[in-house]
């Protein structure tokens, strides 16, 4: 069974809940669980191979030239996280079946949940850095959907936005870090990266890479100072909290730290940043958790604290510390998922999560209370429960380090303080909820939940006990395999025994438990002390920051977006000058060694005429007809230049585009004001001349430097393969319809969309129609002179014949569908100009929108036809045939593609120009036609 099925099965399974929602809640849950269950079965089938030390990998090349590939691998770490993601995910699916109310859309909830599961599996299984990042961002998006599931709740919407903003920003930093790693190593393949630790650590940009990757990990795993988003994500339904904050979302950051441990660890920067961040998060989360009255709020901050503990272990930069971190990842996922689900049961069956009201629930729901107390004892690190074992390993590792020199003693002391508060809030969870008197003003009388709602909690609590008492048997091999993947080598010596004798870590555990009891006993004094500090709502602070950013952005945009095209051009030119001017300063010699082309009088005259007409266009821009004539001369000279420098296809295209553009401008200028005011002051003119001179001089210098240096271009490839690969001697046309046919298809699609958009704009236009010229003379009554009509009618057949000739010869000689389409369109536009819209409407019954659609359909069908022969899209075919009289001739499938281009160009140009011309005639649309 392929590794690809592990993330693909849940991805396909996202559609199942939406379809099954109408078939009943139990059926929906059952069908939703099928895909994850099958994926889990595949993962477990690889268990013997992975535990034996193998790493399984499968790859499908996507864009090999830039190192992009769809690649998955399964090693010990990926195996561990896959089991947690799929195993706890299946329990959450069962639990949510009973948690969600009849009003909730169960199908939508399960679809979001499975989407998130797919994203997490993609992260842990990806063997390509870019692919890993794509899945990383998908977790942010899917968690946003889950947290905001109850969208009617303002807290849910705000919490989801906060989580998306923080983790999304971290994801951008992570992308930058991964791109830099790929650049340093020369590959985005994870296996290559993991084997290049020394190269990355020795690189000058190591610190930058480390900070960027850690920003991604810290924001996702809610490390200080990015911890504030996680408690507010508790507005999500409890199944979401149990899943995202135990085995998946926040564990993604820890997975990233563990995955890149062989690459980024081993330096002083790693120790200082990771360990101190973890220690601060451990203490802050543990302290705040003690004062939270909301049941899920307490668990949220306890999650932050335990995430800090794991981060601290990874930051200590010891091999045994990494093993302890992996072990606590397992234990935390087990007891925290069970605690969240127990909290959800309490909320579901009592109607409240306020611990000031939830008193004495042991009397009403003893079975649930027993399960919750076992999980809370594991969280506190009580012996015989799984949390105790990893906590002892944690204490041992804080003792066995000296990175802070003479201050190293502070780490074990502060770790004990954090564990003490952990015991205190665990005791509060047990005592305040299940004992401590009677319930106070609960919405309903508490009672035990439905039988199967407790099954997921029972399984997880059972694991707390089994791992705590038989650690080596239950998780020994899995822990060793995952730790080996993290360390990238031989495992250190460690023991999973329950009893290690009387030693310092045991004493630290006893101090923590005793201290926790004392803190809880004197909690009133602590609560009074804490009450002195103003309570800050992170949602309010976050919203204020967002509003400030929006206000500043709006102010900046109002300054920037002034509506002045001249100012936009000024900013663009100054930016271009700043970007290209500085590097040009380092170029000592502008001229290269390439010989210059001899200058003759004709070329000199054309260059002078080009410059003079360009200047005349600017100087006489207020005289629009003269400016338009000067602009047309500029286009003509450019077309001639293309022809002189052996680019006849470009020359033809440029010439025809110039004609179409001039007609378009004539039609548009007719509706513009007859007189334009003089707006440029002398100072502005001087400023603009200076900037123009700088830009022109810089661009001219770059152009001269490039033209006088030998260049290796891709043109040699096209020249060598045009005939053999595309069957044509016109290299430009072969590129358009074969080598870069996909680009051409995209371009004509954009052309068609643009034409349709312009048509819709024109259809709604209500423009003032001037009745006289600039001097007040009325327009001539003879709108369609007879001589123009006679000449244009005579030219139409000739133009169509030339168009057909240009079209048919385009594959081997200058021409092709684009040029032929422009000739045909301009010939027809000439008829509109000569005879008017009414005359043409009676004789030319063409639907230009249908022409665009037909052209695109023909081009797509031509490209799709290659699939029938197992060839890539738009692979062309050609062959030579012989007929009597005709002789030898060539047929190429590219001719059909060119036909699609031809029809699209005709449809687009006529749709724009013909309908713009209607605004000056009786065909002009009226208001009533579109109401």
N, C-alpha and C positions, 0 to 999 in steps of 0.2 A: 504494500500500500504506500502511495507516494506521500512525502511530507507535506506537499502542497494541499492535501486534503484537510490537514489539521486546521489551518485558518479559513480555508475555502468553505468547508461544511457549515460552520456558524454563519459565514457571510451569506450563503444561499439561504440559510435558515431564518434570516431577518424577514423574509416575505411570509413565512409560514404563519406567524402569529396574526398578521393582518388578515390573512385569509381564514384562519381558524377561529377568529374572535366571535363569529356569528354562531359557532357550533357549541357554545357552552364553555364555561370557565375551566372545568376540569379537562375537557378535550383540548382546549387551547394550550393549557399548561403542558399536557402530555406531548402534544405535537411539537411544541417549542423545544422541549427537552431532547427530542430525537437527535437533532444535528449535533449539539454539544456532547451528548452521550456517545455518538458514533466517533466524534473527534477524540474524546477521552479514551475510547477503546483503541484507537489507532496509536495514541501516545503510549498507552500501557503495553501495546504489542512490541514497542521498541525498548521497553524497560530492560530486558536482559542485555541487549547490545550496549546501551548507554551506560548501564551500571558496570559493565566490564571495561569501560574506558574508551569506547569508540565515540567518534563524533560523526553523525550522519549529515550529509549535505546534498541538496539538489538545486540545480541552477538552470534557468532559462535565460539566454541572452536577449536583451531588449535593444539597447543601443550600445553595442560593444565599444564603439570608437570613443565614447566618453565615459566608459566604465559603468554604465547603467545596466542592471540585470535584475530579474526577479529571482531571488536566491533565499532559501531557507536552510537552516541547519538546526540540529538537535544534539546538544551536549548536556552535561549534567545540570547546569544552571537553567537552561531552557526547559529541560524536562521537569525540574522542580516547579518552576513558575507555571508551566502548562498544566500540571496536575492541580496546582492551587487555583488557577483561573477557571479551569473546566469543572473541577470537583466542587469547589465552593459555589461556582456559578449554577450548577445543577441543584444544589441545596437551596439557593436563593430563588430559583424558579418555583420549586415546590412551596417554599415559604410564602412567596408573593401571591400564590394562588389563594391563600386564606387571608392575607393581609389587606389586599386591595378591596375596596368597597364596590358595590354594584354600579356606582356612578362612574368609577374609573374605567378608562379604556384599557382593558388588559392586553389586547392585541398590540396597541401602540406602545405600552410599557415594555412588553416582552421584545418587541422589535428594536427599541432603543437599547435594551439590555444586551441582546445578542450582537448588535452592532458594536457596542462597547467591548464585549467579549472578543469579537473578531480583531478589533484594534489592539487589544492587549496581547493577544496571541501573535499578531504580526510583529509587535515590538520584540518579544522575547525570542521569536524564531528567526527574525530577519538576519541574513548574513551579508547584507549590503547597507552601508551607512545611510544612503539617501532613502532607501526603502524603509529603514528603521524610523527615520524622521517623519516620513509620510504617515506611518501608523501612529507615531507619537502625537502628531497633530490631530489625527482622527480620534484619539482618546479624549482630547480637549473638547472637540466638537460633540462627540457622543455623550460625554459626561455633562456638558451643558444641557443637552436635551433631557437627560435623566434628572439632573438637579432641578430643572424648571418644569418637571412633569406636571406638578400642580400649578399651572401657569396662572390660575386665578388668585394665587397667593403672592402678594407683593414681595415677601421675604424670599420666596423661591426664585422669583425672577431676578432679584438683586443678587442673591447668592450665586446664581448661575452665571450672571454677567461678571461678577467678581472673579469667580473661578476661571472662566474663559479668558478674561483679561490677563490675569497673573500667569496662568500656565501657558497661554498663547504667546505672551511676551518672552517667557522663558524658552519656549520652543523656537522662537526666532534666534535667540542667542545660541541655542544648541545647534541650529542649522549652520550658523557661522562657524562654530567650533568644529563641526563635522567636516565642513568644506575645507577648513584649514588643515585638519588631520589628513584628509584625502590628498591635499596638495603636498603636504610634507612627505607622506608615504608614497605617493604616486598611484594610489589605488583606493577605491572605496570598499573593497572586499574586507569583511570583518576579520577573516583569518589572517590576511596580510597585515592588517593594522595591529592585531593582537601580538603578532610576531615582531613588531617594529617598536617596541617600548623604548629601547635605548635611543633609537633615532629620534623619536618624538621628544623624549626628556632632554636630549642634548641640543635640540633645536632652539634658535634664538626666540621663537614665538611660543615656546612651551607655556609660559605663564599666561599669555593671552588665551591660548587654547584651553588651558585648565580652567580659567575663570569662566569662559563661555560655556563649556560643558557643565560645570558645576552650577551655573545659573539655571540651565535647563533642568538639572536634577533637583536642585533645592526648591525651585518654584513648584515642581510637580509633587515633591514629597513634603511640602509644607514646612520647610526648615526656616528658622529665624533668619531674616526678618520677613519672610514671605508666608508665615504661618497663618496669617489672619483670615485667609479665604476658606480654610477647611471648616472651622466651626459654623460658618454661615452656610456652608453646603449641607448642613444638617436639616435645612428646610425641605430637603428631598424626602420622598417616602423612605421609611426605615430599610426596606430591602436594598435600596440604592446605597444608603449609608453603610449597611453591613457589607456590601460587595466592594464599593469603591474605596472604602477606608480600612479594609482589612487585607484583602488579597490582590487588589488591582491598582486603581488609580494612584494612590500615594506610594504604592510599592514600585511603580514604574521608575520613579526617581532613584530608589534604592537599587533596583535592577541595573540602571545605567551606571551607578557608582561601582557595583560589583562587576559588571561586564567590562568596564574600562579600568578596573583595578590593576591588571598587569601592565597597562600602558601608561597610566598617569600617576600611579602611586610611586612611593620610594623617594620622594623629594621633600625638602623642608616646606615648600609651598603647599604641597598636598596635606601634610600633617597640620600645619597651622590653620589653613582655611577649613578643611573638612572636620578635624577634631574639635576645634573651638566652636564652629557652627553647630555641630552635633551636641556638644556639651551645653551650650546656651539654650538650644531647643529642648533638650532633656529637662533642664531645670525650670525653664519658663512654663512649658506645658504641664509639668507635674505640679507646680505651684498653683497655677490658675485653675487646674482641674478641681482642686480641693474646694474652691469657692463657688462652683457652678451649681445652681439649683436645678437646671434642666438636665434630665437623665442623659439625653444624647449629647448635650453640651459637655458634661463631665467626660463621657467616653471620647468625644472629639479631641479635647485637650489631652486626655491620656494617650490617644493615638499620636498626637504631635510629640509627646514626651518619649514614647517608645520608638518613634521614627528617629528622633534625635539620638537615642541610645544606639540604634543600629548604625547611624551615620558616624557617631563617635567611634564605634568599634572599627569601622572601615578606615577612619581617619588616623587611628593609632598606628597604622602602617605595619602591623605585625601579621605574620601568616596565621597564627592561632586566633588573632582578633578577627580576621576575615571568616574563619570557620565559625566563630561565635556569632558573628553577624548573620551568616546564612542560617544558623540554627535558630536564632531569635526571629528571623523572618518567618520561618515555619511556625514557631510557637505563637508569635503575635497574630498571624493570620487565623490560627485555630481559635484562640481564646477571644480575640476581638470580634470575629464574625459571630460567635455564639453570644457574646455580650450584647452586641447590637440587636440581634434577633430577639434576645430575651427582653431588651428594652422595648422593642416594637410590640411584643406580646403584652407587656405591661400597659403600654399606651393604648393598644388596641382594645384591651379588655377592661380598662379602668377609665379611659378617656382623658388621661393626664400624664405628663412627664415631669411635673413639678415635684421634686423630692420633699418639699415642705408639706405637701398634701399626701404623698404616697407613703403612708406609715402602716406598719402592721400587715403587709400583704401576705406574710407567711400563713396567716390564718385563712385567707381566701384562695390562695393559689400556691399551695405548698410544693407541688411538683415543679412548677416553673421557678419558684424560689430556690429550690435545691440545685437545679441546673445553673441558675445565674450565680449562685454563691460559689459553686465549684469553678466556674469560669473566672469569677472575680478573684478567687484565691490563686488561681494560676497567674492572673495579671499581677498580683501582689508578690509573686515569687515564693509561695508557701511550699515547703518540701512535699514531695510525692506528686507534684503537679508539674507540667512541662515547663512553665515559666521559671521555675526554680533552677532548673539545670542550665539554661542559657544565661540566667542572671548570674550564677556562680562563675561561669566562664567569663562573663563580662567583668566581674570584680577582679578575677585573676589577671585579666589583660590590662586593666587600669593600673595594677600594681607593677606589672612587668614592662614599664616604659620609662624613659628618661629624657624625652625630647625637650622638655622645658627646663632641663638642668636642675638647679637646686629648688625650683618651684614645681617639680614634677609630682610632689606629694599632694598638690592641690587637686589633681585629676581624680584619684581614688576617693579623696574626701568628698568632693562635690558629687561624684557618682553615687556615693552612699547617701548623700543628702537627697538626691533625686529619687533614689530607691525608697527612702523614708517617706517622702511625699506620695510615692506610688502606693505604698502600704496604707497610708492615711486615707487617700481618696477611695481605695478599694474597700476599706472598712466602712467608710461613709456610704458607699453604694450599697453594701450589704445591710448595715444597721438601719439607716434612715428609711430604706425602702421596705424591707421585710419585717422589721421590728419597730421599736420606738413608738409604741402606742397604737392608735387607731387612725384610719384614713380620715382626711379632713376635706369635706365639701367636694368629693369626687363627682363627676357627671353621672356615673353609673356604678353600680356595685361590682367590684372586681370578681372575676371568676377565671377558671382555667380555660385555655383556648381550645379550639378543635384538635382532635387527636393528632392529625398529620401535620398540623402547624408546629408541633413540638419536635417532630422527627429530625429536622435539620439541626436543631439545638442539641438534641440527644446524641447525634452522631459526633458533633464537634466536641461536646463535653466528654464523651467517651474517649476521644482522641487525646484530650487534655490529660486524662488519667493514664491511658495506655502509654503515651509518650513519656509521661512523668515517671512511670514505674518500669517500663521496658524500652528505654530509648534506643538502645543498640538494635534491638530486634525490629522495632517499628520503623525508625527513620535512619538507622545507622548507615546503610548502604546509600540511600538517597542523599544524605548530608555529605558523605564522603565524595560522591560523584559531583554534586553541585559545588562543593568547596574546591575540588580539584580544578574545575572549570574556571573558578574565580581566580585561583592562585596561578593557574597555568603551569603547574608542575607538581612535584611531590608534595604530599600533605605533611604537615607537622605532626608530631606525636600528641595525641589527645585521648581523653577517656570520657565516655558517656555514662560512667557509673553513677549510681544515685549517691553513694557515700565515698568521699575522698579523704575521710579522716577529719580531725579537728585542725583546721588551718585558718589562715587570715581571711580568705574569701567567705568561709563559713561564719567567721566572727562578724564580718561586714554585713552578712545577711541577717544575723541575729540583731545587730545594732539597728539595721533598717526596720525590722519588724517591731522591735521594742520602741524605737523612735516614732514609728507610724502610729502605734497605739497611744503613745503619749500626746502626739500632735492631735489625734482625733479626740482624745479625752479633754484637751484644752482648746478645742476648736472655737469655742465662743470668744476667747481672747483673740485668737487669730482673725476671726470674722470681724471683731470690733476694730482691730488694727487695719485690716484691709478696707473697711468702710471709710477710712479717712481719705482714701484716694478716690478721685473722681473716676467713674467708670466710663470708658471710651467705647463707643459703638463703631466697630470697624466699617460697617456698612455706611454710616454717616460720613466718616472720614473719607472713605473711598469715593462715595458719590460727590462729596465736595471737591476732591481732587479731579474727578472726571469733569465736573462742571467748570472748574477753573481752566482745565486744559481746553475744553470746548470754547470757553469765552475767549481765551487767548488765541486759539486757532481762528475763531470767527473774526477777531480784530485783525489778525495778520492777513486773512483772506480778503477782508474788506479793503485793506491797504494794497494788497497785491492785485486783486481782481477788480480793477478800476473801470473795466470796459473799454480801455484804450488799447487798440491793436498796436499802436506805435510803442507804447510802454512795454507791452509783452515782447515785442521784437527787441527792444533795448535790453531787457533783462536777459533774453536768450543770447543775444550777441555778447554781452558782457560775461555771461557764464562761459560761453564758448571760448572767449578770449582768455579768461582765467585758467581754463583747463588745458588749452593748447599752447598758450603763450610761454608759460614757465619752462616746459621741456624744450621749446625752441631756443631758449637762451643757452642751452648746453650744446647746441649744434654749432660748432666752430666754422665749418665750411658748408655753404649752401649747395654749391654746385658739386655734382658727382662726376664720375669718369665716363658716363655714357655720352656718345657724340650727339650733338644737337642737330635737329632737322634743319636744312637750309631754308632761310626765309626768302620768299619771292614777293613781288609787288602785289600779286593778287591776294595772297594770304594777309599781307600787311594791310591792304585796303579793307578787306573783310573784317579784320580785327578792329581797325579804327572805326569803321561804320558800326560795328556791334557796340563798341563803347559809347560812341556818340548818340546812338539811338536809345541806349539804356539810360544815359544821362538826360536825354530829351524827354523820356517817359517820366522821369522824376520831376524835372523842371516844369513841364507843361501838364502835370497831372490834373490840374483844375480844368484844362481844356480836354474833355474826355475823348472826343473823337480823334484829336491829334495824338494824344497819349496812346490810344489804342492802335493807331497806325504805326507809331514808333515801336510799340511792343510787338506788333506783327513782324516788323523788319528784324527785330532781335531774334524771334523764333525762326525766321527764314534763314538768317545767317547761321544759327545753330544747326539747322537741318543741313545746310550746305557743308558745314564743318564735319558733320558725321559722314557725309558722302566722300569728302576729301580724304578723311582718315579711314577709308575702307570699311564703313559701317552702313551699307545701303539700306538694310532693314530698319535700322534706327532712324536713318534720314527720312525714309518714307513714313514711318510711324510718327515722327516728330512733326513732319509737314502736315499730315492729316489731322493730328491732334491740334495743331495750331489753327487750322481752318475751323474745326469744330469749336475750339475755345473762342475764337474771334466772333463767330456767330452767336455763341452763348452770351458773350459779353455785350454784344450789340443789343440783343434782346433784353438783357438785364439793365443795361445803362439807359434804355428807353424810359424805365420807370423811376430812375434815380433823379434827384433834383437837378434842374437845368444849370444852376449856379452853385458852386461850393465855396464857402467862406475861406479866407486865408487865415489859418490857425497857427502857423509856425512863426514864432518870434525870432528875431535875429540871433539871440543867444541860443535858442534851441537849434537853429540851423547850424550854427558854429559847432555846438556840441555833437550833433548828429554827424556832421562832416568829419569831425575828429575821430569818432568811434568807427564810422564807416571806413576811414582811411586805415585805422589800426587793424580792423577785421580783414579788409581787402589785402593789406600788405602781408598779414600773417598767412592768410589762405594762399595768396600768390607765392609766398616763400615756400610753404609746404608743397604746393603743386610743382614748383620748379625743382625742389629737392627730390621729389619722387620721380619726376620725369627724367632727371639726369642720372638716375641710378638704375642698375639692372634689377628687374623684378621677376621672380618666379611665380607665375600665376597658374590657375587651374585650366586656363584656356588650352594649354597643350594637350591635356587629357581629352577635352571635347573635340579638338581638331583631329586627334588620332583615332577616336572611337565613334565619331559622328556617322561615318559611312557604314562601318562594320557593325556597330551596335544599334544604330537607329535607322539605317537605310537611307539617309539623306545627305546631300552635300552642303545644304544650307545649315551651317552649324547653329545659328541662332534659332531657327525654327525647330531643329531637332531638340535643342535644349528645352524649348518651351513646351513641346508636345510629348517629349519622351523623358530625357534626363531629369528635368524639373517640372514634369507634367502635373504633379500634385500641387506645386506652387501655383501654376497657371490655373488649375481648377479652383483653387481658393481665391485667386484674384478675380476671376470672372464671376464667382459667387458674390464677392464683395461688390463688384460693379453692378450686378443685378440688384442687390439689396439697396445700394445707394440710389439707383435709378428709381426703384419703387418708393423709397423714402422721399426723394425729391418730388415725385409725382403726387404723393399724398399731401405734401406741403403746398404744392401749386394748386391742388384742387380746392384748398381752403383759403387761398389768397384773395384779398380784396384790395386792389391797388388803384391809386389815382392814375388816370391815363391822361398825359399831357396832350394838348391840342395844337401846340405850336412849338417851333424850335426856340433856341436860346435868344434869338433876336425878335421874337414875337411873330414870325411868319407862320401861317397856318400850313399844316402838312398838305402835300399835293393830293388832289382828289383822285388822281389816277394811281391807286395803290399798286396795281399790277400792270406795268407797262407791257404792251404787246410784244415789243422786240425782245424783252427779257424772257417772256413766255415761250416765244418761238425758238430762241436759242437754247433754252433749258430743255425743251422737249426733244430737240435734236441731239442734245448731249446725253440725255438719259440712257438710250440704248448703248451708246459708246461707253459710258461710265460703267454700266452693268457688265458689258463685255470685258472691259479692263478688270473689273472686280473679279469676274470668274477666272480670267487668265491668271491674275495675281494669286487667287486662292489655290488653283490647281498646281501651279508651279512652285508653291511656297516651300515644299519639302526639299527641293534641290537648288532653287534660285531665290533671290530676294522676294519676299512676299509672305503669304500665310493667311490664316483665318482672321487674325486681328486687323491686319492692314486692309484686307478685302472687305471686312465688315465695315470699317470706317469709310471706305470709298462708296460702298452701297448706301450707307446711311446718309452721307453728305450729298450724294446724288438725289436722294429722295427729299432731303431737307431743301435742296435747291428748288425742287418743284413746289414745296410749301411757300418758299419766298416768292417765287415767280407767279404762282396762281392763287395762293391763299388756301386757307384751311377748308373752306366750303367746297372748293373745286376738288381738292385732294380727297376729302372725305367721301365723295361720290365715287371716286375711281380706285382708291386704295383702301380696301376693307381689311386691314391688318390689326390684329390685337397684339400690341407690343409687349404686353405682360405675358401673353402666351408664347411669344417668340423667346423671351428671356427664359421662361420655364422649360421650353422645348430644348433650347441650347444647353442648359444645365443638365437636363435629363439625358441628352445624347452624350455629353461629355462624361457623365457618371456611368452610363451604360457601357461606354467604350472602355473605361477603366475597370469596371466590374467584370467585363468579359474575360479578362486575363485570369480571373479566379477559376474559370471553368477548366483552365489548362494548368492549374496549380502554380500560377505565377503571381508575383506581387501586383497590387493594384496599379493600373495604368502602365503595365508592361506592354510595349508595342510589338506588333508583328509586321514583317514585310517579306515580300518575295517578288520574283520577276517572272513574267509570263510573255508569251509570244502569240500574236494573232496575225492572220493574213492581212495584208495591206497596212495594218497598224504597225506591225513589227513588234519588237521587244519593248515592254513597258513594265513599270513597277506598281504594285499595290501595297499600301501600308495602312494598318489600322489607325495610325495617327491621323489619317485624312478625316476619319469620322470624328475624332476628338477635335480637330481643327474646325469641322463643321459646327460642332457645339459652340466653340469660341466665336465663330462667324455669326451665328444666329443671336448669341447673347449680346455681342457688341452692337449689332443692328438694333435689337430691341431696346437696349439701354439708352443708346444715343438718341433714337427717335422718341422714346418715351419722355426724355428730358426736354429736348429741343422743340419737338412738335407741340407738346403740352404747354411749354413756356410761350411758344408763339401764339397759342390760342388766347392768351390773356389780352392780346391786342385786337381781337376779332370778335365777331358776333358769337363765336363759340365759347366766349368767356363764361365760366360758370357763375351762376347766380346764387344768392343766399338760399333761396327756396329749394334748390336742387340737392342741398346737403343737409337739410333740416330733418 
